[in-house]
């Protein structure tokens, strides 16, 4: 690679980084973590934060939004199964109080982000996205 090619790649990378850091990157808008700033949005939460809250006895509802087979293979103890694509249809299974704190998770984080957005659209105010179940290192229930 010539000096000029290396220089051009550095310039392209720097411009891309500037766009990303200034909120102008189109991919950044698709990121689940970008949905944490405004009212009517969900927040990211870590597995350790969820575990701490559960251990303290805080009243939070944890929802697994994966498939029934994935849930049967192992889920966070005490979590409810409500696949992400059934949330609107089965909204009667959700807490009636729209201020209930709800944590959602899935296999990789994509479905939990969709579920979090769906819950917000249904009027729930305190939604947290744990993302991938792999971040839960505290044992699974089968």
C-alpha positions in Angstrom: 0.0 0.0 0.0 1.4 3.4 -1.0 1.8 6.4 1.3 -1.1 8.1 -0.5 -3.4 5.1 0.0 -2.6 4.9 3.7 -3.2 8.7 4.0 -6.5 8.5 2.2 -7.7 5.6 4.4 -6.7 7.6 7.5 -8.7 10.6 6.2 -11.8 8.5 5.5 -11.6 6.8 8.9 -11.2 10.2 10.6 -14.2 11.7 8.7 -16.3 8.6 9.5 -15.4 8.8 13.2 -16.3 12.5 13.3 -19.8 11.7 11.8 -20.3 8.8 14.2 -19.3 10.9 17.3 -21.5 13.8 16.2 -24.7 11.7 15.7 -24.6 11.9 11.9 -23.9 8.2 11.3 -27.0 6.5 9.9 -26.0 3.2 11.6 -25.9 4.9 15.0 -29.6 5.7 14.7 -30.3 2.0 14.4 -28.4 1.1 17.5 -30.6 0.1 20.5 -28.4 2.1 22.9 -29.2 5.3 20.9 -32.7 5.1 22.3 -31.8 6.2 25.8 -31.9 10.0 25.8 -35.5 11.2 25.5 -38.7 10.7 27.4 -40.8 7.9 26.0 -37.7 5.7 25.4 -36.1 2.7 27.0 -32.7 2.5 28.7 -29.9 -0.1 28.6 -29.3 -2.0 31.8 -26.5 -4.4 32.7 -26.9 -8.0 34.0 -25.3 -7.0 37.3 -27.7 -4.1 37.7 -30.7 -6.5 37.1 -29.2 -9.1 39.5 -28.7 -6.5 42.2 -32.2 -5.2 41.9 -33.7 -8.7 42.0 -31.6 -9.6 45.0 -32.8 -6.5 46.8 -36.4 -7.5 46.1 -37.2 -4.6 43.9 -40.4 -5.0 42.0 -39.4 -5.5 38.4 -40.8 -7.7 35.7 -38.3 -9.5 33.6 -39.5 -10.7 30.2 -37.8 -13.1 27.9 -38.8 -12.2 24.3 -37.3 -15.2 22.6 -39.1 -18.3 21.3 -40.6 -20.9 23.5 -37.8 -23.4 22.5 -35.1 -20.9 23.4 -36.9 -20.1 26.8 -37.1 -23.9 27.5 -33.4 -24.3 26.9 -32.6 -21.8 29.7 -33.9 -18.5 31.0 -33.3 -16.0 33.7 -35.0 -17.4 36.9 -38.4 -15.8 37.4 -38.6 -14.3 33.9 -41.8 -14.5 31.9 -41.9 -15.7 28.3 -43.5 -13.3 25.8 -42.0 -13.5 22.3 -41.2 -10.1 20.9 -43.6 -10.6 17.9 -46.5 -11.4 20.2 -46.3 -8.5 22.6 -49.1 -6.5 21.1 -51.4 -9.5 20.6 -50.8 -10.8 24.1 -50.6 -7.4 25.9 -53.2 -8.7 28.4 -50.2 -10.7 29.9 -48.3 -7.5 30.6 -48.6 -5.7 33.9 -51.6 -3.4 34.0 -49.7 -0.6 35.7 -47.9 1.3 32.9 -45.3 2.5 35.4 -44.1 -1.0 36.2 -40.4 -1.4 35.6 -39.9 -4.0 32.8 -36.6 -5.6 31.7 -36.5 -7.4 28.4 -33.8 -9.7 27.0 -33.3 -12.0 24.0 -30.5 -14.0 22.4 -28.4 -11.2 20.9 -30.2 -7.9 21.7 -32.0 -7.3 18.4 -35.4 -8.7 19.5 -35.2 -7.1 22.9 -34.7 -3.7 21.3 -37.8 -4.3 19.1 -39.7 -5.5 22.2 -38.6 -2.4 24.2 -39.8 -0.1 21.4 -43.1 -2.0 21.3 -43.6 -1.7 25.1 -42.9 2.1 24.8 -45.5 2.3 22.0 -48.0 0.6 24.3 -47.5 3.3 26.9 -45.1 1.7 29.3 -42.8 4.3 30.9 -40.0 2.3 32.6 -38.5 -0.1 30.1 -35.0 -1.5 30.3 -33.2 -3.5 27.7 -30.7 -6.1 29.0 -29.9 -7.2 25.5 -28.3 -10.6 25.1 -29.0 -13.4 27.6 -25.3 -14.3 27.3 -24.5 -11.3 29.6 -26.4 -13.1 32.4 -23.7 -15.1 34.2 -25.8 -15.9 37.3 -27.2 -19.2 36.2 -30.2 -20.1 34.1 -33.4 -21.9 34.9 -34.8 -24.7 32.7 
